């Protein structure tokens, strides 16, 4: 989801046709929102792995 937002916003920003300022502003916000969603998703996945390894080590 985050990658889709970021890439869609970047595609709108890179269009060689002149777009209204509102569209460009929304595209910029989409890039930022997509980047934040992707970063949070990666942080959650990275945080979950050490817990799983710790639980597996405790069970042995």
Order of alpha helices (4+ residues) and beta strands (2+ residues): alpha-alpha
